[in-house]
Amino acid sequence: MTVHEPLGERTKDSMKKFTRAVAIVALAAVPVVGLSAAPAGAKTVTPQKWATGFCTALSDWQDTIKGASTDVSAALADTTDLASGKTTLVDFLSQAIDATDTAIADVKAAGVPKTTNGAKIQAALIKGFGKAKTIFTKAESDSETLSTDDAASFSTQASAIGQQIQDSAGEIDTAFGQIDKLDKGGKLDKVVKASKACSFLG
C-alpha cells in the first residue's frame, strides 16, 4: 500500500499562492497580445451590442476562475496528502483552461464592433485569451509532474509554477494600452464605460 506524504503548512501555503497566481492572471487586465485579421465571416455589430457581449464574456471568465480559486483554497484546508493536493491543482488549472476556451468562443460570438479598427480589436482579444490559455496549459502540464513523494520538493515545485504564472501576468498587463491605441478617438471606450454589462471594469 502506498503511503502518501502528508501536507505541512509550508506546502499548503505554496499551493494557496499557486491558486492566487492563476486568479491574478485572470483579474489583471484584458489579455491582448498581437494583432491580426478578424476571423473570416465574423459578423459586424453595433458598438453597444459588442460591449455587452464582450464584457459579459470577460466578467464570466474572471468570475469562473476567481470562484474556482476560492473553492480550491477551501478544499486545500481539508487536503491531507500530496497526491490529493496535486490532483486539486491540476483540476483547478483544467477549469481555468475550459473557462478560457469559453471566453474565446464568447468573444468570437460577440462579433466585430462597427468602429475604427474593430476587426483588429476583436482579433487581438481572441489572441490575448489564447495567450492566457497557453499560460494555464503549461502550468497544468508542469503540475502533472509535481512530486508526491517529498513535501519539500512538492512545495518548491509548486511555488516555482505559481511564480511562473504570476510573472506571465506582466505579459498581458499592457492590454488596455493596446486597445487604446486601436480605439481611435476613444469611441469604443466611451461605449464600454456607458454599458451596464461593463460596470465591473470601474
N, C-alpha and C positions, 0 to 999 in steps of 0.2 A: 504494500500500500504506500502510495506517495504521500509524504508529509510536506505540506506547503509551508513556506517561510511565513511567519506571522508579520503583520504590518506594525511598524513602530510609528511614533508621532512624526518623526522626520520624513518617513516615506509618505504618510498621509498628507503632510504639508506640501511635499513635492507634487503630489497628484492634484491637490487643490489649485496650486499655482498653474499647473498644466491646463486645467479646465478654464481657469480665468484667462489664460493667454488666448485660447480659442475665442472666448467671448470678446476679448479686446479687439481681435482682428475684425470680428463681425460688427462691432459697435464703433470702431474708429472713424470710419468715413464710408462714403460710397466708393467702392473699389473700381477705379477707372485706370486702365493702362493701355496705351497704344491706340491707334486709330485705323479704321479700315472701312470698307463699304458696308452698308446695311445688308442683311440677308436678302437674297433675291425674292421679289414678290412681297416684301414687307408692306403692310398697309400704312397709309398716312392718316393720322387722326389730328384733331384739334389739340392745341397745347393743353387745354383744360382736361380733356379726356385722358391724354397721355400722362399728365401729372398724377391723376387719380390712380391709374394703372401702375405706374412706376412706383409711387410712394407706398402703395399697398403691398407691392412685391418686396420692397426694401424693408418695410415695417414687419411683415410676416417673417422674412428671413432673419432679421435681428431678434425678434421675439422668440422664434423657434430655437435658435442657438442659445440665447440667454436663458430660456426656460430649461433647456436640456442641461445647461451648465449648472443651474440651481439644483436640478434633480440629481445630477451626478455628485455634487458636493454633499447632498443629503445621503446619498447611497454610500459614499465613502465612509461616512460615520459608522456604518454597520458592516463595512468590509473587514474581514478578519485575516485574509491571506493574500499573497502577491498574485496568485493566479486569478482570483476574483477581481482584484484591482486592475489587472491588465485587461481583462475582459470588459470591465466597466469603461475604461478609457478608449478602447478600440470601438466599442459600441457607440460611445459618445461622438467620436470622430465620424463614424458612419452616418450618424444622424446629421452632422454638420454638412457632410457631402451631399446627402439627399436633399437637405434644405436648400443648398446652393444650386443643385440641379433644378429644383422647383423655381427658384428665383430667376434663373436664366430663362426658363420656359415662360415665366410670367412677364419678364421684360420684353421678350420677343412678342408675346401676345398683346402687350400694351401698344405695340406699333411704333411708327416713326412720328415724332411730333412735327407738325407743319410749321416749321420755323427755320431760320438760317442754320445750316449745319445739323439739321435734325437727324439725318441718316447717320452722320458721324457720331453724334451724341449717343444714339441707340447702340451703334456698333461698339463704341468704347465701353459702354456699360456692360454689354454682354461679355466682352473680353476681360473686363475687370472682375466680374463674378467668376469667370473661368480661372483667373489668377488665384482667387480665393480658394477655389476648388482644388487647384494644384497644391496649394499650401496644406490644405487639410488632408489630401490624398497621400502626400509624402509623410505627413505626421502619422497617419493611420498605418502606413507601411512600416515606419520606424517603430511604432508602438507594438506591432505584432512580433518584434524581435526582443522586447523587454525581457530581461532575466527574471525568472520566478524562483530562482534557487538562492538568491542572496539579496537581502533587503537593501544593503548599501549600494550594490550595483544597480538595482532597480531604481532607487532614489536618484542616483547620479544620472542614469539614462533618461528617466522621466523629466528631470529638471532640464537636461540638455534639449530634449524635444520641445518642451514648453518654451524655452528661451528662443529656439529657432522660430517657433510660431509667432512669438511676440515680436521678434526682430523683423519678421516679414510684414508686420503691420505698417512699418515705415515705408514699405514699397507702395502701399495704397493710400498713404496719408495725404498725397497731393491730389486726391480725387476731385475735390471741388474746384481746385485751381485749374484743372484740365477742362472741367465743364464751363467755368467762367470764360476761358479763352475761346471756346467754341460758341458760347451763347452770346452772340453779338448784340450789344446794347442791353444785355441783361433781361431780354424779353421773357425767356422761359423761366428765369429765376423769379420774376415777378408773379408769374402764374403759379409756380410751385408754392411760393410764400402765401398766396391767397387761397390755396386749396386746403380744405379741411383734412383731406387724407394725408397731407404733408405737415400737419401741425406739430408732429413729434420731432421734426427737424429743428424746431425752435425759431 
